[in-house]
């Protein structure tokens, strides 16, 4: 007997896996990654490491344009920021269901707990999500199962209900106690959560959607650097450290412009969607504002693409007040 488990790599999903495994069922983990999370996303790394420790295979699904369209216009709205939690859950359930059938498993399970999250883990909403995703009766939630209707795995006798739990609410004490009982001594600490719940990222994301910047590379760039919206409507991104400089250059398109100081410590600035001379002048001025020569009256920079140098020019560091009016924050 097989089952596919929606898997974050956190304590709840670890417990759910253990409960299912203890009933003699072979588990495959299914982990979803936001399309605009960088490839080194900490949540993905955590999920893979934890699955390896549990000795279970893991399927990683990275969202694409279809997911971005859901974020742009969610049927069930947003949470506090740009998090479409209900629509997101439906989307992931559908993808997991498709993988479940492909994998030859007869049911899904997750580590969800009733009342743990205000938007997507209320009992009625959880039932609605199942219906919308087409997984009614096929989705088992081992940590709260005794508070929910019987599922097909229970009715078929694949799962014994008495071995399931009745957890509810946001307290972690029942999970920690169960972990101790099951001999689970190592598990990741809770992290910052979904990127879409982050206020700063959400502000940048709203601005990007407003200006029709919705490719995966454009949205991935929202994770890095300082972001500016120029008066022309063009976007400027300025790296904050060497790692961000490298990532920004890597994610630049061939026709994007890159700007940096010559012969001194300087960020790399990425100017998107513009060859406007005034945009280039403003971008160069902002770039050197964040360099080691921000106090000098005239600084030399290079303007280039990923493939070729275009020109060198002199610029004046922009004053802080002017910079702040263009910063997306």
C-alpha positions as a printed Julia matrix, in Angstrom:
329×3 Matrix{Float64}:
   0.0    0.0     0.0
   1.25   3.48   -0.95
   0.35   7.03    0.05
   1.54  10.48   -1.01
   2.09  13.04    1.74
   2.14  16.81    1.29
   5.45  17.57    2.92
   7.0   20.79    4.2
   9.79  19.14    6.18
   8.51  20.63    9.44
   7.39  18.8    12.57
   3.73  18.41   11.54
   4.57  16.74    8.25
   7.18  14.52    9.93
   4.58  13.33   12.44
   2.05  12.69    9.7
   4.6   10.57    7.81
   5.44   8.55   10.93
   1.78   7.89   11.72
   1.16   6.61    8.19
   4.37   4.57    8.12
   3.47   2.95   11.46
   0.38   1.52    9.76
   2.55  -0.32    7.26
   2.12   2.09    4.37
   4.88   3.17    1.99
   5.17   6.97    1.83
   6.32   9.34   -0.92
   6.7   13.02   -0.01
   5.36  15.81   -2.25
   6.84  19.29   -1.79
   5.69  22.44   -3.59
   8.03  25.38   -4.26
   6.88  28.88   -5.18
   7.98  29.73   -8.74
   9.7   32.92   -7.59
  11.61  31.36   -4.71
  15.3   31.27   -5.58
  16.74  27.86   -6.46
  18.52  27.73   -3.08
  15.25  28.2    -1.19
  15.68  27.21    2.48
  12.27  25.5     2.66
  13.13  23.23   -0.27
  16.5   22.33    1.24
  14.84  21.6     4.59
  12.23  19.34    2.96
  14.83  17.35    1.03
  17.11  16.89    4.05
  14.21  15.81    6.27
  12.87  13.38    3.66
  16.34  11.85    3.37
  16.49  11.4     7.15
  13.1    9.68    7.05
  14.38   7.53    4.17
  11.43   8.41    1.93
  11.5    9.57   -1.72
  10.48  13.16   -2.37
   8.93  14.8    -5.4
   9.67  18.53   -5.82
   7.2   20.57   -7.85
   8.1   24.18   -8.7
   5.14  26.32   -9.67
   4.99  28.06  -13.03
   2.94  30.66  -14.85
  -0.29  28.91  -13.87
   0.52  29.51  -10.22
   1.49  33.15  -10.85
  -1.94  33.73  -12.39
  -3.54  32.48   -9.17
  -1.45  34.9    -7.11
  -2.44  37.76   -9.41
  -6.16  37.06   -9.1
  -7.15  34.58   -6.37
 -10.77  33.42   -6.32
 -10.84  33.37   -2.5
  -8.79  36.51   -1.91
  -5.64  37.29    0.04
  -4.6   37.0     3.64
  -2.89  39.89    5.4
  -0.47  40.45    2.51
  -0.25  38.83   -0.96
  -0.87  35.32    0.32
  -3.79  33.59   -1.48
  -3.78  30.75    1.05
  -7.04  29.04    0.09
  -6.42  29.2    -3.67
  -2.82  28.11   -3.09
  -3.94  25.09   -1.09
  -6.42  24.06   -3.78
  -3.71  24.4    -6.43
  -1.23  22.26   -4.47
  -3.88  19.64   -3.69
  -4.71  19.31   -7.39
  -1.05  18.89   -8.28
  -0.53  16.36   -5.47
  -3.63  14.44   -6.58
  -2.26  14.24  -10.12
   1.07  12.96   -8.79
  -0.74  10.5    -6.51
  -2.51   8.88   -9.48
   0.72   8.82  -11.5
   2.52   7.21   -8.55
  -0.11   4.49   -8.16
  -1.13   5.54   -4.65
  -4.81   5.4    -3.56
  -4.82   8.35   -1.13
  -3.14  11.57    0.04
  -2.31  12.83    3.51
  -1.02  16.07    5.04
   0.2   17.4     8.38
  -2.53  20.04    8.61
  -4.05  20.81   12.0
  -7.5   22.34   12.43
  -7.25  25.96   13.59
  -3.49  26.23   13.18
  -3.76  28.78   10.36
  -6.61  31.3    10.3
  -7.29  31.35    6.57
  -6.84  27.85    5.19
  -7.13  25.54    8.22
 -10.59  26.27    9.52
 -12.73  23.13    9.42
 -15.29  24.35    6.88
 -12.59  25.84    4.67
 -10.6   22.6     4.78
 -13.68  20.71    3.6
 -14.27  23.25    0.82
 -10.64  22.97   -0.32
 -11.01  19.19   -0.63
 -14.13  19.61   -2.76
 -12.59  22.27   -5.02
  -9.45  20.16   -5.49
 -11.41  17.0    -6.27
  -9.91  15.01   -3.39
 -12.99  14.56   -1.17
 -12.54  11.46    0.96
  -9.06  10.83   -0.42
  -7.22  13.3     1.81
  -6.35  12.12    5.3
  -5.12  14.56    7.95
  -3.65  12.25   10.62
  -3.07  14.98   13.24
  -6.72  16.13   13.29
  -8.48  13.12   11.77
 -10.63  12.3    14.82
 -12.23  15.76   14.55
 -13.01  15.31   10.84
 -15.32  13.0     8.85
 -14.15   9.48    8.08
 -12.05   9.21    4.93
 -11.92   6.47    2.3
  -8.6    5.09    3.67
 -10.33   4.61    7.04
 -13.5    3.14    5.56
 -11.47   0.71    3.45
  -9.5   -0.41    6.5
  -6.15   0.8     5.17
  -5.88   3.15    8.15
  -7.05   2.52   11.72
  -8.81   5.59   13.1
  -7.8    4.78   16.67
  -4.17   5.4    15.71
  -4.92   8.92   14.48
  -5.0   12.18   16.48
  -7.4   14.95   17.49
  -5.08  17.98   17.55
  -6.6   21.43   17.21
  -5.36  25.01   17.5
  -1.99  26.74   17.38
  -0.3   25.2    20.42
   2.7   23.04   19.54
   2.62  21.07   22.81
   0.61  18.07   21.46
   2.97  17.71   18.5
   6.06  17.93   20.69
   4.61  15.31   23.06
   3.78  12.99   20.15
   7.27  13.45   18.72
   8.74  12.36   22.03
   6.42   9.34   22.13
   7.42   8.33   18.6
  11.13   8.74   19.37
  11.56  11.77   17.11
  14.29  13.84   18.7
  15.45  15.97   15.77
  13.22  18.18   13.68
  13.57  21.62   12.1
  12.46  24.67   14.03
   9.57  26.67   12.52
  10.82  29.18    9.92
   9.52  32.53    8.69
   6.75  30.94    6.66
   5.51  31.59    3.15
   7.23  34.33    1.18
   3.84  35.74    0.17
   3.07  36.57    3.81
   6.13  38.84    3.99
   5.17  42.53    3.92
   8.24  43.81    2.05
   8.01  41.11   -0.61
   4.28  41.73   -0.99
   4.82  45.46   -1.59
   7.34  44.67   -4.31
   5.05  42.05   -5.8
   2.09  44.45   -6.01
   4.31  46.98   -7.74
   5.59  44.36  -10.19
   2.08  43.2   -11.12
   1.01  46.83  -11.57
   3.75  47.25  -14.19
   3.09  43.9   -15.9
   6.35  42.37  -14.63
   5.24  38.8   -14.1
   7.84  36.5   -15.63
   9.47  34.05  -13.27
  12.86  35.79  -13.55
  11.32  39.21  -12.86
   9.48  37.91   -9.8
  12.48  35.95   -8.53
  14.45  39.22   -8.57
  12.03  40.61   -5.96
  13.95  38.57   -3.37
  17.18  40.49   -3.85
  18.6   44.0    -3.64
  17.02  47.42   -3.27
  14.23  48.1    -5.76
  13.47  51.42   -7.4
  10.69  52.53   -9.74
  11.92  55.28  -12.03
   9.63  58.05  -13.28
   9.61  56.46  -16.74
   8.17  53.27  -15.22
  11.4   51.29  -15.58
  12.73  49.14  -12.73
  16.18  49.45  -11.13
  17.6   46.84   -8.73
  20.75  47.54   -6.72
  22.64  44.7    -5.01
  23.35  44.94   -1.28
  26.32  42.56   -1.1
  28.54  40.4    -3.29
  26.15  37.43   -3.26
  23.25  39.62   -4.39
  25.42  41.19   -7.08
  26.13  37.72   -8.46
  22.49  36.66   -8.35
  21.23  39.88   -9.93
  23.68  39.51  -12.81
  22.74  35.85  -13.23
  19.02  36.69  -13.45
  19.49  39.61  -15.86
  18.23  39.22  -19.4
  20.63  39.71  -22.31
  19.12  43.11  -23.13
  19.08  44.42  -19.52
  21.69  47.01  -18.57
  24.19  46.45  -15.75
  25.89  49.38  -14.03
  28.78  49.37  -11.53
  31.6   51.56  -10.33
  35.05  51.2   -11.85
  37.99  50.31   -9.61
  36.27  50.47   -6.19
  33.75  48.64   -4.03
  30.44  49.05   -5.83
  27.09  47.32   -6.05
  25.84  46.06   -9.37
  22.7   47.84  -10.52
  20.32  46.2   -12.97
  18.18  48.45  -15.16
  15.3   46.57  -16.76
  13.21  47.44  -19.78
  14.96  50.69  -20.66
  17.56  52.19  -22.97
  16.4   55.69  -22.1
  19.49  57.94  -21.54
  17.79  59.67  -18.62
  17.02  56.31  -16.95
  20.67  55.32  -17.38
  21.89  58.58  -15.81
  19.53  58.24  -12.83
  20.42  54.56  -12.38
  24.16  55.29  -12.4
  23.63  58.04   -9.82
  21.64  55.7    -7.55
  24.2   52.92   -7.97
  27.13  55.01   -6.74
  24.99  56.35   -3.88
  25.36  52.87   -2.37
  29.07  52.52   -3.19
  32.19  53.36   -1.19
  32.46  56.64   -3.11
  29.02  57.99   -2.17
  30.58  61.2    -0.76
  32.58  62.1    -3.86
  31.43  64.7    -6.37
  32.19  62.68   -9.5
  32.46  58.91   -9.92
  33.21  56.78  -12.99
  30.92  53.85  -13.8
  30.65  51.28  -16.56
  27.42  50.56  -18.44
  27.25  47.06  -19.93
  25.08  44.07  -20.71
  25.9   40.49  -19.7
  27.77  40.07  -23.0
  29.39  43.39  -23.86
  30.55  46.76  -22.56
  28.57  49.75  -23.84
  30.23  52.81  -22.33
  31.97  54.42  -19.38
  30.66  57.64  -17.92
  31.01  60.1   -15.03
  28.15  60.45  -12.58
  27.28  62.19   -9.32
  25.98  60.17   -6.34
  22.28  60.89   -5.81
  21.3   62.52   -2.52
  19.41  60.41    0.04
  16.17  62.36   -0.22
  15.92  61.84   -3.97
  16.8   58.16   -3.64
  14.06  57.6    -1.07
  11.36  59.01   -3.37
  12.13  56.29   -5.93
  12.61  53.36   -3.51
   9.85  50.76   -3.5
   9.09  50.27    0.18
